[in-house]
């Protein structure tokens, strides 16, 4: 029997690789576009691109049906959109004040923010190994953020990037509550909602630049680094939960640093390399964590894409169904033991 879908780990890492394209290429485009407009174009590119993918997938009669979003998810949808308006604006402002390489590594603080919010607000379980990972990543962020070690003054650019990470930490947990639904619908809502929200700020502040090639390039970048990245991120959260998906996603800054060196001709100093070691150790600890114990599932009724090759979906159908499908179904109370992650089927409490 399979309990952890290892393809979800692949989805999380693929999401990270796609998002790593954002900082180095955005750094170039920010020479033509103001930060808020850049953020708007990235999300609108995600919404437009994924809308075309969604239309094509609907024409495929063999595509697996996904659960649709409902009014019950509206609070999480609104929170996701508002936070997605704020986060990229903070990031784009930070990129104008610091290097793309530093911004990429500081993005690892999103792992810390996501995990702490998952624990305090959404009661997601975090073990000792993941706590050590969070500590190492947090210390790496501190080293990289301090502009002057002797006076402990922080660079303004670093603080804006950290603010973006905190917003995305909250947003990741909102998205986690939607992860059983159709990920394409989630990305389209994110894209158009957050994109038009940021664009509205541009019109109010008068920060609009009509440089068509840069706008087109930003939208294309948004499709890959935001649209496809968010799609795979949501698919990963479905099985891994918010904190652990965030840990795998922390691979993104490392590739972002490499791309920044190649594309933006940025150099790496000793402080940067020391911080990189802390980040590497933190990502390793988070990605190698195992969680197994006897646990009880309470009665649960919901709808999402699923298959019957595990011990959690044991309901029957009037006709034979193979592979993944979606419909409202119930889970009977069950007690068993296996390796698992804090997905939305494993929200049980722990006594330790």
N, C-alpha and C positions, 0 to 999 in steps of 0.2 A: 504493500500500500504506500502511496506517496502522501506526505503530509505537508511538505514545503515545496512549492512550485519553483524549481530552480530557474525556470525561464524568467521569473520575476526579478531575480538578481541581475540577469542579463538586461532586462528592460530598464532597471535602475541605472546600471552602468552606461547603457546606450543613451539614456536621458542626460546623464552627466556629460558624456562626450559631445552631444549636440549643443548643450548649454554652454560648454567651454568656448564655443565659437563666438559667443556674445561680446565679451570684454575687449579682445584685441581688434575685432572689426568695428565695434561701436566706437572705440577710441579714434579710429580713422574718420568715421562718418560724423563724429561730433565736431570736426573742424568745419563742417558745412551746416549742421543742424543743431539747434539749441537742445539742451538736455530733456526737457519735458516733451518736445515734439518727437525726439528720438525714441523716447519710451512709448509714446502713442503709436508711432509707426511700427515698432517691434510687435506690439500686441495686435494691431490691426492686420499686420501681415500674417500673424498666427491665425486670427479669426477667418480671414479671407481664404488662406491656403487650406485650412482644415475644412472649411465649408465645401470646397471643391472635392476634397477627399471623401467627405461624408456623402455627397451626392453620388459619387461614383460607387461607393460601397453599398448604397441603397439599391443601386441597379443590379448588384450581384446577388442573384437569388440564392446562392450557396453560402453567403456570409452569415455568421452566427449572430442571432438576435441578442441585443443588449437591453437591459432594463432602462426605461426612460426616467428622466428627472420628473419629480412631482412637486406640488406646492409645499409638501412637508419639508423639503430640502431648502426652501426659500431663504431662511436665515443664514445658512451656510453659503449659499450662492451669493447673497449680498455682501457678506463678510469677505468672501474670496475676491470679489470684484473690487471692492473699496481698497483692500490691502494691496491688490495688484496694481492699483493706480498709484499708490504711495511708494511702493518698493522700487520699481524701476526708475522713478523720478529721482529718488535719493541716490540710486546707483549711478545714474547718468551724471548727476551733479558731482558725486564723488570722483568719477572718472575724469572730470575736467580739472581736478585738484590733486590727483595722485596718478601713479603709473598703472597701466592695465595689468601688469604682473602682480602688483601689490593688491589691487582690487580683486583679482582672481583668487589669491590665497585668502584674503579676508572674507571672501564669500563662504569659507568653511565655517564661519561663526553661525551660519544658518543651521548647521547640524546641532550646535549647542542650543540655540533658541528653539528649534523644533522639538528637541528631546525634552527640555525643561517644561515647555508649554504642554507637550503631550502628557507629561507626568502630572503637573499641577492642575491643569484644566480638564484634560480628558482621561486622567487616571490610567494612562498606558504604563505598563510595567517596564522599568529600566534596571537591569542587573549591574553587578559590580564592574564587570568588564566594560560595559557601555559607559558607566560613570567615569572610569579611567580614560576611556577614549575621549569623552567630552572634556575632561580636565586638560588633556594634552592639546586638543584642538584649541581650547580657550586660551591656554598659555601661549600657543603659537600666534594666535591673534593679537595677544597683548604685546609680544615682542615686535610684531610687524607694525603695530599701530603707534608705538612710542616713537616720536620724532627725535627726541633728545633724552637719552637714558638718564643723564645726570639731573635734569630738571623735571622729568616725567611729564613733559608736555605732549599732548596728542595732536596729530595732524588733522586738520579739518576734513580733508578728503577721506581719511580712514574712518572718521566718525560717521560720515554720511553713508559709507559702504556698510558699516556695522548697523546703522539704522535700517538700511534696506534689508539686511539679513534678518533682523528682528521681525520686520513686517512679513517677510516670507516665512519665518517660523510660525507665526500665527496663521498665515494663509495656508501653509502645508497641512496644518491640523484641520482647518475648515475643509480643505480638499479631501482629506482622509475620510471625512464623514460622508463624502459623495462618491467614494472610490468604487462602490459596487454598481454604480450607474454607468451609463454609456460614456466612456472617456472622450469620445469625439464631441458629444454635446457639451461636456464640461469645458473642453478647450475652446470651442466656438463661443460659449458664453463668456469665458475669461477674456478671449481676444477682443471681441466687440465691446463688451462692457467696460473693461479696463482701458482699451484703446480710445473709445469715445470719451471716457472720463478724463483721461490725460489730455485729449485734444481740446476738450472744453476749457481746461485750465490754460492751455495755450492761447485760445481766443480771448479769454478774460484778461490775461497778462500781456497779450500782444506779442507773444514769442513764437511767431510763425515765419518759416523761411521756405519759399517756393523754389527749392532747388530739386527739380524733378528727378535727375539721375540718383541723387542721394536718397530721396524719399523712396524710390523704387528699390534701391539696394537695401535700405533699412527694412522694408516690407519683406523682401526675400530672406534677409537674415532672420527676421522675426518668425517666418514660417518654419525654418529649420531649428533655430536656437530656442524658440519659445513654443511654437505650435507642436512640432513633432516631439520635442523634449518633454513638454507637459503631458502629452498623450502617453508616452512610455512611462513617465513618472507616476501617473494615476494608475496605470495597469500594475505597476510594481507595488504601490501602496495597498492595493486590493489584498495582497497576500502577506506583505511584510510589515504593515503598520507605518506610522509616520516617522518614528525615531530611527528605525533601522533602514528604511528607504533613504532617509536623509543621510545616514552614514555612508551608504554606497554612493550616493549622489556627491559626496565630498571628493570623489575622484575628479570631478569637473575642474576645480581650480588648478590641479597639477598640469593637466593638458593646456589649460588657459595660460599658465605661466610659460610653457614651452612655446605656444603660439605667439605670445607677446614678445618673447625673445626673437623669434624668427620674423614675425610680421612687423612689429613696432621697433625693432632694433634696440630693445631695452637690455640693460645689463643687470646682473645679479650680484649683490654684495654679500658679505659674510653674515650679516644679521638676517638677510633674506634666506640664506641657505640653512641657518640654524632653525629658523621658524619652519622651514620645509621639513626638517627632520621630525619636529613635534607633530606636524600635520600627518606625516606618513605613519608615525606610530599610532596616532589616534584613529586613522582610517583602518589600519590593520586590526586593531583591537575590536572596533565596531563591526567590521565585516566578518570576523571569525567567531563571534559570540554564538553560543548554543543554549537553547532553553528547552528543558524537558522535565515534566513532572505529572503526577496524577491530577487531573482537573475535571470539573463538572460543567457541562453545558446546560443552561436553563432553556425552557421552552422559548423558541424564537420563530417569528413569522416575518418573512421579508421576500424581496425579489431581486435577483441578480443573475448574471451569467455563471453557469456552473456545469459540472459533469458528475457522474456517479462513480468515479474511480477513487474515492476516499471514504472515510468512515463518517463523514459529516452529512452527506447528501444521500440518505437511504430511502427516501420516499419513492413510491412506485407510480407508474403511469399506466393508463388504460391501453396504450399502444407502445411498442418497443421504440425507445429513443437512444441513439448512440451519440457520443461526443458532447460538445458543449451546447447549452441551450439556456433560455431564460423564461421564467414564469414565477408567479407567487407560490411559495412553498413554505412548509413548516419544518422545524427541527425539534424532535422529541428530546426530553431531558436525557443526558448521556454522561457517563463517567468513564474516562479511559486515560491512557498515558501515551504520549508520543512527543517528538520534537515539534515545536510550533513557534509561531511568531504572533505578536499582538494584532492580528487582523480583526475584522469586525465579527468573526466567529469566535474569537478568543478574547473576550473582554472580562474574563473572570478576575476576581480579586486574589491577592496573595497575602499570606500571613507573615511573610518575611521579606 
